[in-house]
Amino acid sequence: MRMHDIVESVASDEPPLRHSIDDVVAAGRRAERRRRVGWATAALTAVAVTAAVGLPYLVRHQPAPGMAAVPAAASSAPAQTTFAAPAPPFTFTFTGYDAGPLHVDSPLVVSTAYQIAAVHGSGPRTNDTRAPRLFAYLIVYRPGAYKPNGTRNATVAGRPAIEQALPNNGGMHHRLLAWQYIDGAWATLDSYSSEAANPSAKDLRAVAVALKPAPPTAARLPFTMRYVPAGFRPVVVGSHVMAGLDGIAAAGEGDFGGVVFARPAPSPTGLTMPWNETGGAGIPGSFEIFIVPNSNSNQALKPGQQPPAQPRCGHGICNAWSADGTVDIQIAREGNAISDAEMTKVLNGITLATVSNDATWPDASMAIPVGP
């Protein structure tokens, strides 16, 4: 389902999807609509995500085999020289860095197929509507997840790469660099810019060359769950952002986190781009949890309004709030993936951590109870 009352202008916090400039606009609109659309007209598009075949799933309040909780990397941790391949699901394996005129943020979104980080220029930050405009993001895929699509016409650090300058669309110049960062695993860097030569192909290659591993660090979530409907698997996590590319679109807006679940979990192999998040094309059988400030919610309580005693449902969405009404806990389903009663049961089983202190947040492996 799509949300109504689409914002006509491109939101200032939108990064692109790896599709067309229309998708770039759509990502920002989706993030913005979650803040601006009222309850009476609300409907959400579930984010398309995936789970990796053969990877260990989470177990109720215990790390799954091979998925032990990983503490945040300490400054004294030894430098990594090679990427963990494969790292446990929902684990970040690199951190932010500078490369020439560009800066890569630390990744905030991680699925069992890839990690996503926003990329900024040295001038106005990525997603700034002021000229020059730059929308850019880096995706580091797990081994086997990405299928190179195009002629291998370049190299990065001696490894095969694909370099493309794609047609100008909507006044934005699209450059793509895909490269093999370890055997069997690729990363991609997309930029949409109002300036044809900024960033340049050389600038993108500098980002690729500078990509280095960091000690694996488990993604943290601002809540724990007591109940997940049978058969659903967590497939993508957002830490300090909503899950998926919509989370990257709204990075910096103060959201706390989110998770997408799917039943069944589609295979992640052979991907040529991130999963489609366009309205109506989400993964069938999925639902998404959003943990956001009430002020950011499209279902926000009005000033002075008390949170309802039970979750409020309608239009494929259910909402609950913290006791003081400052945090909205929302679930949105794709199609008829689950009933309102099941979504209510999920909400009633969620316990918030201290959202303002991520040191209190559990690792994803401890937050989500999923059986075999």
N, C-alpha and C positions, 0 to 999 in steps of 0.2 A: 504494500500500500504506500501511496505517496501522501505527504503532508500538503494541506491546502495553503492558500495565501502565500505563494512563493515570493520571496524577497526579490525585487526586480534588479537591484544593483548587486555587483559582485562584492561579497563581504570582505572586509579588510584582513580577515584571518584565514583566507582560503589557500591551501596549496593544491597542486594539481593531482589528478589521477593520471596514470600512464595511458590515457586514451586520447581524447581530443580536448581542445580548449573548452568545449561545452561541458566536459566532465570536470574540468578545473572549476568552472563556475558552479556546477552541481554540488561539488564537495563542500564549498563554502556555503551554498544555500542551505544544504542539509544541516550543517552545523548551526547556521544562523536561525533556521526555522525552529530548531529545538529550543531556542531562547525566546522567539517572538510569537509563536502561534499559541492561541488560547485553547483551553480545554474543549470548548464546544466544537472546534474544527480540527482537532488533533487527530493525526494518524501518522505512523512512523514506517519508514522503510528499514527492515532489518539489514544489517551489514553482512555482506557475503564473506565468509571466512572458511577455514578448513582445518582438519586435524591430520597429523601425519600417520600413515599406516605403520603399524608395528612398533610405535613408540609407547613407552609406559604411560598409563593413565594415572590420574591422581586417585588416592585412596582416602577414605574418610579420616580426616584430621591426621594423616600420616603421610610422609613423603613416599611416593611410589618408588619401586626399585629403580635405581639409577637416577632418581630425581630428588635427592636429598636437598634440604634447604641449604642455600648458599649464602653466606653472609656478605654484606657489602664489602667491596674490595678496600682493604686498608692501604694507606700510603706506603707501608713497608712491604707490600706484597711484591713478590718477584715479577719482573717484567715478562709478559708473554711473548713468545717468538712465533708461535703457530696457533691458528684458531683451533679450538676444540671442535672436533668433527666426528660424530655430531655431539653438540652440547645437549643437556637435558632440555625438554620443552619449556617454554616460557622463561628462558634464560637469555640475558643480554651478554654479548661476547665482545662488544667494543664500546668505547666511550667517545664523547665529543672531542673534536680536534680542529685545528686550523690548517688550511692548505692554500697558500697564495692569498688571493682576495676573498676566499670563501671560508665560512665556518660551518662545520657539521655539529649539530647538537647531539647530545647523548640520545640514544633511542628511547622512545617512550611506549612504543607499541611493539608487541612480540606475539607471534603465533607459533604454531608448530611447523610453519613453513618459512617464516622470514621475520626480520626485525626492520623497523622503519624509523628513520630520523629525519627531521627537517634540516634544510641547508639554507644558510643566510649569506648575503653579500656583505662587503665591508662598509657599504653605505647604508641606505634604509634597509631594515630587516626584511627577510623574506615575508611575503604576504602583505607588505605595505602597499597601500593604494597610491602613494605618491610616486612620481617618476624619479628614477627608473624603477619599474616594478620587476620583481623576481619571485617566482614560485618554484621551489625546488625541493627535492627530497631524495634520500638515499635508502635503498632497500638491500639488505644483506640476506640472501637466501640460504637456507639449509642445503647441505649436499643433496643433489638429486632433485631439488624442488623446481629449479628453473631450467627451461629448455631454450637455449639461444635461438633467437629468431632474427635472422639476417646474415649478411655476408661478414665473415670475420676479417675485417679490413684494417685492424690495428693491433697493437700489443700494449700491455700495461705490465711493467716489470718483467718483461719476457714472456708473459702469458697472453693467450688469445683474447681479443676484445672486438667489440662491434661499436662503431662510431657512426652516428647518424645526425644530420641536420635536417629536420623534418619541415614540411611546408608551414609557412606562416599561417596561423589560424586565429582569427579574431584580434589581430594586432599583436599577437604574442609569438615570439620565436622559440621553437621547441628544439632542444638538443637532447640527445640520448647517448649515454655511454654505458655499455654492458661489458663486464670483464670477468674472467675467471680468477678469483682471489685465492683459492686453493684447488687442488685436484677435485674435480667433480662438483664444484660449488661456484656460483656466480653472484655478482652484485650488480645493481643497476643504479644509475644516477640520471635523473630527469631534471631539466630546467626549462621553465617557460619564462621568457624575459621580454620586456618591452624594447630592449636594445639587442640588435642582431649579433653584436660581437661581445656582449657582456652578459653572462660569462662566455668565454671563448672555449673552443675545444681543448686548448692547452690548460685552461683553468679546471675543466672537468677531469682531465687526466691527472692533474696535480692532486685532486681529491682522492682519486682512485689509488694512486701510488702511496699516498699517506695513510690509507686505511690500515690500521694495526689492531691486533687482538688485545683484549684486556682480560683479566681474570674473570671467568664466568660469574655472573651475579644474577640471582633469581629476581624476577619481577615481583614487586610487592603490591598488595591490594588493600584498600582501606576498609575491609570488612571480612567477616567469615560467614559461611553458609552451613546450615544444618540439613538442607534438603535440596536435591536436584532431581527432577523427574527422571524416571527410569529410561535408560538408553541414551540420554543426552551427554555429550562430551564437551568440555571446554576446548575451544579452538583458537581463540585470539584474546589477548589481554591488553588493556591499556592501563598504565600506571601513571597517575597524575593527568591523564587524559581519558576520553572515551576510547573504547576499543576501535581498531581499524583506522582507515585513512580519514574517516570523519574526525577521529581523535586528533590526528596530526593537523587537520584543518582548523581545529579549535585550540591548538596548543597555546598556552599562555593565558587562557581564559579562566583558569582557576578550577577546572573540573578535577575530580578526585580519582576516578578510575572506572573501569567497566570490564565486562567479560561477555563474549558471545559463545553460546552453546549451540550444537547442532545434533540432529538425529535423523538420518545417519550422518556421520562425518565424512565429507567427500575426500577423495584422494588428493594429495597436494602435488603429485608428480606431474612433470610436463608443463608447468606454468610458464606463460610468457609475459605475464603482468600480474599485479595484485588482483585479488578477487573483486569482481564487479560490485560496486555499492550503489549503482544507479537504481532509482526507485522502480520497484516491480521486478527486479532481476536478482534479488537476494537469494541465498541458498534456501531451498525449501526445507521446512522442518527446523528452523532456527529461531532462537530468541536471544535477546540482548539485555544485559543489566547495565544501567547507568547510575553512577553515584556522583551527584553534582550539587553545587550550592543551590538552594532554593531560588536565589536570584537569577541563576543561569537556566532554570528549568522552563520548558514550554508549558508546564502545568503548575507554575509557581503559586504558592499560597499568597493571598493578598495581605498587606500589612494588617496585623492584628488578628488575622484569621488563624484559628487553632487547627492543628493537624487532626484529621479524622481518626477515630479509634481503630478503624479497619482500613486496609488498602482500598483505594478508589479505582474502579476499573471502567473502561469504555473505549471503543474504537481500537481494540487490540492492544491497549496499553493499561498497565496498572501502576499506581503510585502509592508509596508510603513515605512518611517523613520521620526525621529524628524527633525526639520528644519536644525539643524547642522549636521545631519547624524550620531550622536553618539548612537542613540537608534533605534533598529529595532522592529517594531510592526508587528508580523506575525500571519497569520491565516492558519491552515491546516485542511482539511476536511477528514472525513472518507467516502470513496466511493464517492457517488454522493449526499451527505447530503445537500449541498447547492451549488449554482452556483458561478462562478467567480464574476458575477455582484453583487450578494448578499454579498459576502465576501468583495468586494470593498466598498459597502455601509457601512458595519460594520466598516471597517478601517477608512473611511472618517468621521465617527461619534465618533471616539475615541480622547479624549483629555488627554494628559499626565500630571500627576502631576510632581513635582520636584523629579525625580527618586532618586536623591542623598540624599533626606531628607524625610524619611517616616512619619514624623510628618505632612506632607502635603497630605498624602495619605488618601482617603476616605475609610470608612468601606465598605465592600462588599455590604451591603444593600443599600448604597447610590451610589455606583459606577455603578451598573448594572440595566438598565431599563427593567424590565420584567413585562408585564401585567398579567391579570388573566388567 
